[in-house]
Amino acid sequence: MGYNYSDFKDLSAYKKAFQQGCEVFDMTLTFPKTEQYSLTDQIRRSSRSVCANLAET
């Protein structure tokens, strides 16, 4: 069984990670303003790293 992907964006893992990253972003909008630049930023960057790592390989 061979898979032929022309782009990393065709991978189901990438699609799921992108969707979850969007959900994480929306969720962090509800965080308190005191966390806006520390915890919120760290959570957002970590959720984006999955897509970035898939794109690198």
Gaussian input, Z-matrix of N, CA and C with variables (Angstrom, degrees):
# hf/3-21g

backbone

0 1
 N
 C     1     B1
 C     2     B2     1     A1
 N     3     B3     2     A2     1     D1
 C     4     B4     3     A3     2     D2
 C     5     B5     4     A4     3     D3
 N     6     B6     5     A5     4     D4
 C     7     B7     6     A6     5     D5
 C     8     B8     7     A7     6     D6
 N     9     B9     8     A8     7     D7
 C    10    B10     9     A9     8     D8
 C    11    B11    10    A10     9     D9
 N    12    B12    11    A11    10    D10
 C    13    B13    12    A12    11    D11
 C    14    B14    13    A13    12    D12
 N    15    B15    14    A14    13    D13
 C    16    B16    15    A15    14    D14
 C    17    B17    16    A16    15    D15
 N    18    B18    17    A17    16    D16
 C    19    B19    18    A18    17    D17
 C    20    B20    19    A19    18    D18
 N    21    B21    20    A20    19    D19
 C    22    B22    21    A21    20    D20
 C    23    B23    22    A22    21    D21
 N    24    B24    23    A23    22    D22
 C    25    B25    24    A24    23    D23
 C    26    B26    25    A25    24    D24
 N    27    B27    26    A26    25    D25
 C    28    B28    27    A27    26    D26
 C    29    B29    28    A28    27    D27
 N    30    B30    29    A29    28    D28
 C    31    B31    30    A30    29    D29
 C    32    B32    31    A31    30    D30
 N    33    B33    32    A32    31    D31
 C    34    B34    33    A33    32    D32
 C    35    B35    34    A34    33    D33
 N    36    B36    35    A35    34    D34
 C    37    B37    36    A36    35    D35
 C    38    B38    37    A37    36    D36
 N    39    B39    38    A38    37    D37
 C    40    B40    39    A39    38    D38
 C    41    B41    40    A40    39    D39
 N    42    B42    41    A41    40    D40
 C    43    B43    42    A42    41    D41
 C    44    B44    43    A43    42    D42
 N    45    B45    44    A44    43    D43
 C    46    B46    45    A45    44    D44
 C    47    B47    46    A46    45    D45
 N    48    B48    47    A47    46    D46
 C    49    B49    48    A48    47    D47
 C    50    B50    49    A49    48    D48
 N    51    B51    50    A50    49    D49
 C    52    B52    51    A51    50    D50
 C    53    B53    52    A52    51    D51
 N    54    B54    53    A53    52    D52
 C    55    B55    54    A54    53    D53
 C    56    B56    55    A55    54    D54
 N    57    B57    56    A56    55    D55
 C    58    B58    57    A57    56    D56
 C    59    B59    58    A58    57    D57
 N    60    B60    59    A59    58    D58
 C    61    B61    60    A60    59    D59
 C    62    B62    61    A61    60    D60
 N    63    B63    62    A62    61    D61
 C    64    B64    63    A63    62    D62
 C    65    B65    64    A64    63    D63
 N    66    B66    65    A65    64    D64
 C    67    B67    66    A66    65    D65
 C    68    B68    67    A67    66    D66
 N    69    B69    68    A68    67    D67
 C    70    B70    69    A69    68    D68
 C    71    B71    70    A70    69    D69
 N    72    B72    71    A71    70    D70
 C    73    B73    72    A72    71    D71
 C    74    B74    73    A73    72    D72
 N    75    B75    74    A74    73    D73
 C    76    B76    75    A75    74    D74
 C    77    B77    76    A76    75    D75
 N    78    B78    77    A77    76    D76
 C    79    B79    78    A78    77    D77
 C    80    B80    79    A79    78    D78
 N    81    B81    80    A80    79    D79
 C    82    B82    81    A81    80    D80
 C    83    B83    82    A82    81    D81
 N    84    B84    83    A83    82    D82
 C    85    B85    84    A84    83    D83
 C    86    B86    85    A85    84    D84
 N    87    B87    86    A86    85    D85
 C    88    B88    87    A87    86    D86
 C    89    B89    88    A88    87    D87
 N    90    B90    89    A89    88    D88
 C    91    B91    90    A90    89    D89
 C    92    B92    91    A91    90    D90
 N    93    B93    92    A92    91    D91
 C    94    B94    93    A93    92    D92
 C    95    B95    94    A94    93    D93
 N    96    B96    95    A95    94    D94
 C    97    B97    96    A96    95    D95
 C    98    B98    97    A97    96    D96
 N    99    B99    98    A98    97    D97
 C   100   B100    99    A99    98    D98
 C   101   B101   100   A100    99    D99
 N   102   B102   101   A101   100   D100
 C   103   B103   102   A102   101   D101
 C   104   B104   103   A103   102   D102
 N   105   B105   104   A104   103   D103
 C   106   B106   105   A105   104   D104
 C   107   B107   106   A106   105   D105
 N   108   B108   107   A107   106   D106
 C   109   B109   108   A108   107   D107
 C   110   B110   109   A109   108   D108
 N   111   B111   110   A110   109   D109
 C   112   B112   111   A111   110   D110
 C   113   B113   112   A112   111   D111
 N   114   B114   113   A113   112   D112
 C   115   B115   114   A114   113   D113
 C   116   B116   115   A115   114   D114
 N   117   B117   116   A116   115   D115
 C   118   B118   117   A117   116   D116
 C   119   B119   118   A118   117   D117
 N   120   B120   119   A119   118   D118
 C   121   B121   120   A120   119   D119
 C   122   B122   121   A121   120   D120
 N   123   B123   122   A122   121   D121
 C   124   B124   123   A123   122   D122
 C   125   B125   124   A124   123   D123
 N   126   B126   125   A125   124   D124
 C   127   B127   126   A126   125   D125
 C   128   B128   127   A127   126   D126
 N   129   B129   128   A128   127   D127
 C   130   B130   129   A129   128   D128
 C   131   B131   130   A130   129   D129
 N   132   B132   131   A131   130   D130
 C   133   B133   132   A132   131   D131
 C   134   B134   133   A133   132   D132
 N   135   B135   134   A134   133   D133
 C   136   B136   135   A135   134   D134
 C   137   B137   136   A136   135   D135
 N   138   B138   137   A137   136   D136
 C   139   B139   138   A138   137   D137
 C   140   B140   139   A139   138   D138
 N   141   B141   140   A140   139   D139
 C   142   B142   141   A141   140   D140
 C   143   B143   142   A142   141   D141
 N   144   B144   143   A143   142   D142
 C   145   B145   144   A144   143   D143
 C   146   B146   145   A145   144   D144
 N   147   B147   146   A146   145   D145
 C   148   B148   147   A147   146   D146
 C   149   B149   148   A148   147   D147
 N   150   B150   149   A149   148   D148
 C   151   B151   150   A150   149   D149
 C   152   B152   151   A151   150   D150
 N   153   B153   152   A152   151   D151
 C   154   B154   153   A153   152   D152
 C   155   B155   154   A154   153   D153
 N   156   B156   155   A155   154   D154
 C   157   B157   156   A156   155   D155
 C   158   B158   157   A157   156   D156
 N   159   B159   158   A158   157   D157
 C   160   B160   159   A159   158   D158
 C   161   B161   160   A160   159   D159
 N   162   B162   161   A161   160   D160
 C   163   B163   162   A162   161   D161
 C   164   B164   163   A163   162   D162
 N   165   B165   164   A164   163   D163
 C   166   B166   165   A165   164   D164
 C   167   B167   166   A166   165   D165
 N   168   B168   167   A167   166   D166
 C   169   B169   168   A168   167   D167
 C   170   B170   169   A169   168   D168

   B1=1.4389
   B2=1.5181
   B3=1.2650
   B4=1.4503
   B5=1.5140
   B6=1.2811
   B7=1.4560
   B8=1.5130
   B9=1.2930
   B10=1.4434
   B11=1.5247
   B12=1.3244
   B13=1.4559
   B14=1.5128
   B15=1.3050
   B16=1.4517
   B17=1.5229
   B18=1.3300
   B19=1.4492
   B20=1.5282
   B21=1.3236
   B22=1.4629
   B23=1.5205
   B24=1.3179
   B25=1.4590
   B26=1.5204
   B27=1.3310
   B28=1.4595
   B29=1.5299
   B30=1.3137
   B31=1.4592
   B32=1.5204
   B33=1.3193
   B34=1.4677
   B35=1.5284
   B36=1.3275
   B37=1.4665
   B38=1.5206
   B39=1.3271
   B40=1.4643
   B41=1.5309
   B42=1.3252
   B43=1.4605
   B44=1.5230
   B45=1.3380
   B46=1.4567
   B47=1.5167
   B48=1.3230
   B49=1.4637
   B50=1.5246
   B51=1.3284
   B52=1.4644
   B53=1.5207
   B54=1.3321
   B55=1.4616
   B56=1.5224
   B57=1.3113
   B58=1.4546
   B59=1.5275
   B60=1.3224
   B61=1.4589
   B62=1.5120
   B63=1.3305
   B64=1.4722
   B65=1.5246
   B66=1.3239
   B67=1.4630
   B68=1.5284
   B69=1.3241
   B70=1.4644
   B71=1.5177
   B72=1.3224
   B73=1.4611
   B74=1.5248
   B75=1.3183
   B76=1.4675
   B77=1.5264
   B78=1.3247
   B79=1.4600
   B80=1.5327
   B81=1.3288
   B82=1.4581
   B83=1.5307
   B84=1.3112
   B85=1.4606
   B86=1.5305
   B87=1.3240
   B88=1.4647
   B89=1.5297
   B90=1.3283
   B91=1.4638
   B92=1.5264
   B93=1.3098
   B94=1.4674
   B95=1.5276
   B96=1.3169
   B97=1.4733
   B98=1.5241
   B99=1.3176
   B100=1.4706
   B101=1.5242
   B102=1.3190
   B103=1.4648
   B104=1.5187
   B105=1.3057
   B106=1.4546
   B107=1.5252
   B108=1.3158
   B109=1.4582
   B110=1.5242
   B111=1.3108
   B112=1.4541
   B113=1.5296
   B114=1.2899
   B115=1.4646
   B116=1.5207
   B117=1.3062
   B118=1.4608
   B119=1.5233
   B120=1.3263
   B121=1.4670
   B122=1.5210
   B123=1.3129
   B124=1.4599
   B125=1.5259
   B126=1.3123
   B127=1.4692
   B128=1.5236
   B129=1.3222
   B130=1.4662
   B131=1.5226
   B132=1.3347
   B133=1.4709
   B134=1.5206
   B135=1.3193
   B136=1.4642
   B137=1.5251
   B138=1.3297
   B139=1.4668
   B140=1.5297
   B141=1.3235
   B142=1.4698
   B143=1.5257
   B144=1.3178
   B145=1.4648
   B146=1.5316
   B147=1.3062
   B148=1.4689
   B149=1.5320
   B150=1.3088
   B151=1.4679
   B152=1.5274
   B153=1.2997
   B154=1.4658
   B155=1.5211
   B156=1.3107
   B157=1.4635
   B158=1.5259
   B159=1.3030
   B160=1.4636
   B161=1.5245
   B162=1.3018
   B163=1.4533
   B164=1.5296
   B165=1.3287
   B166=1.4571
   B167=1.5207
   B168=1.3171
   B169=1.4600
   B170=1.4967
   A1=109.67
   A2=116.53
   A3=119.66
   A4=111.30
   A5=114.23
   A6=120.13
   A7=108.91
   A8=116.05
   A9=120.75
   A10=108.39
   A11=115.22
   A12=120.89
   A13=108.31
   A14=116.58
   A15=119.75
   A16=110.97
   A17=116.76
   A18=120.35
   A19=108.64
   A20=116.49
   A21=119.79
   A22=111.62
   A23=117.69
   A24=120.74
   A25=112.33
   A26=117.32
   A27=121.52
   A28=112.01
   A29=117.35
   A30=121.26
   A31=110.84
   A32=115.86
   A33=118.85
   A34=110.78
   A35=117.36
   A36=120.35
   A37=110.77
   A38=117.06
   A39=120.51
   A40=110.21
   A41=116.40
   A42=120.00
   A43=111.47
   A44=116.48
   A45=120.47
   A46=111.10
   A47=116.66
   A48=120.45
   A49=111.05
   A50=116.93
   A51=120.55
   A52=110.40
   A53=116.40
   A54=120.76
   A55=110.92
   A56=117.02
   A57=120.06
   A58=111.21
   A59=116.91
   A60=119.74
   A61=111.72
   A62=115.83
   A63=120.11
   A64=110.80
   A65=116.59
   A66=120.44
   A67=110.84
   A68=116.21
   A69=120.12
   A70=110.07
   A71=117.14
   A72=120.55
   A73=110.59
   A74=116.58
   A75=120.29
   A76=111.52
   A77=116.12
   A78=120.40
   A79=110.79
   A80=117.02
   A81=119.14
   A82=112.39
   A83=117.20
   A84=119.48
   A85=111.71
   A86=116.14
   A87=120.53
   A88=112.48
   A89=117.26
   A90=120.42
   A91=109.91
   A92=117.24
   A93=120.11
   A94=111.73
   A95=115.95
   A96=120.86
   A97=111.69
   A98=117.50
   A99=120.18
   A100=111.95
   A101=117.06
   A102=121.68
   A103=112.13
   A104=118.24
   A105=121.65
   A106=113.00
   A107=118.24
   A108=119.01
   A109=113.85
   A110=119.00
   A111=119.40
   A112=111.40
   A113=116.47
   A114=120.67
   A115=111.80
   A116=117.28
   A117=121.47
   A118=111.18
   A119=116.04
   A120=120.28
   A121=111.26
   A122=117.03
   A123=120.86
   A124=110.92
   A125=118.18
   A126=121.63
   A127=110.17
   A128=116.98
   A129=120.18
   A130=111.41
   A131=117.00
   A132=119.49
   A133=111.42
   A134=117.22
   A135=119.49
   A136=111.79
   A137=117.16
   A138=119.21
   A139=111.15
   A140=117.86
   A141=121.37
   A142=112.29
   A143=117.80
   A144=120.19
   A145=111.89
   A146=118.25
   A147=120.88
   A148=109.44
   A149=117.00
   A150=121.23
   A151=110.16
   A152=116.36
   A153=120.04
   A154=111.11
   A155=117.01
   A156=120.22
   A157=111.23
   A158=118.03
   A159=120.53
   A160=110.56
   A161=117.22
   A162=121.09
   A163=111.73
   A164=117.36
   A165=121.11
   A166=113.50
   A167=117.12
   A168=119.30
   A169=113.34
   D1=107.68
   D2=178.07
   D3=-105.46
   D4=141.68
   D5=177.08
   D6=-107.49
   D7=138.22
   D8=179.71
   D9=-117.63
   D10=101.95
   D11=178.88
   D12=-108.12
   D13=127.29
   D14=179.85
   D15=-87.26
   D16=-18.84
   D17=-176.27
   D18=-152.26
   D19=149.84
   D20=179.50
   D21=-62.59
   D22=-22.88
   D23=179.59
   D24=-71.17
   D25=-10.55
   D26=176.60
   D27=-82.36
   D28=-14.84
   D29=-178.01
   D30=-70.25
   D31=136.34
   D32=179.65
   D33=-65.34
   D34=-32.49
   D35=177.86
   D36=-63.60
   D37=-39.23
   D38=178.67
   D39=-66.86
   D40=-43.88
   D41=-179.14
   D42=-61.69
   D43=-42.51
   D44=178.97
   D45=-66.91
   D46=-42.57
   D47=179.73
   D48=-64.46
   D49=-38.92
   D50=178.82
   D51=-64.72
   D52=-44.62
   D53=179.50
   D54=-62.36
   D55=-44.04
   D56=179.65
   D57=-67.80
   D58=-34.48
   D59=175.52
   D60=-61.56
   D61=-39.87
   D62=176.80
   D63=-64.93
   D64=-39.72
   D65=179.05
   D66=-66.17
   D67=-40.37
   D68=177.67
   D69=-62.30
   D70=-43.50
   D71=178.88
   D72=-58.82
   D73=-48.05
   D74=179.43
   D75=-60.80
   D76=-38.95
   D77=-179.46
   D78=-66.63
   D79=-37.69
   D80=-178.17
   D81=-71.43
   D82=-15.53
   D83=176.23
   D84=-65.93
   D85=-21.01
   D86=-179.67
   D87=-89.71
   D88=-4.17
   D89=-179.12
   D90=-67.99
   D91=155.54
   D92=178.17
   D93=-62.41
   D94=151.32
   D95=-178.98
   D96=-60.58
   D97=-28.10
   D98=-179.68
   D99=-65.91
   D100=-21.81
   D101=179.79
   D102=-98.49
   D103=3.60
   D104=-171.94
   D105=-57.79
   D106=-38.40
   D107=-173.04
   D108=-104.32
   D109=-7.05
   D110=-178.92
   D111=-110.80
   D112=-78.84
   D113=-177.11
   D114=-63.71
   D115=-44.03
   D116=-178.58
   D117=-60.18
   D118=-46.18
   D119=-179.80
   D120=-62.31
   D121=-42.50
   D122=-179.38
   D123=-64.70
   D124=-42.20
   D125=179.83
   D126=-65.46
   D127=-42.84
   D128=179.93
   D129=-63.96
   D130=-44.07
   D131=-179.31
   D132=-65.12
   D133=-39.26
   D134=-179.68
   D135=-67.94
   D136=-34.65
   D137=179.05
   D138=-70.41
   D139=-30.47
   D140=178.05
   D141=-78.32
   D142=-19.99
   D143=-175.06
   D144=-66.75
   D145=-28.45
   D146=179.64
   D147=-62.05
   D148=-49.27
   D149=179.27
   D150=-63.69
   D151=-41.17
   D152=-178.99
   D153=-63.82
   D154=-40.81
   D155=179.64
   D156=-68.83
   D157=-37.28
   D158=176.72
   D159=-65.70
   D160=-36.20
   D161=-179.41
   D162=-70.41
   D163=-28.51
   D164=-179.27
   D165=-71.65
   D166=-32.36
   D167=-173.79
   D168=-82.43

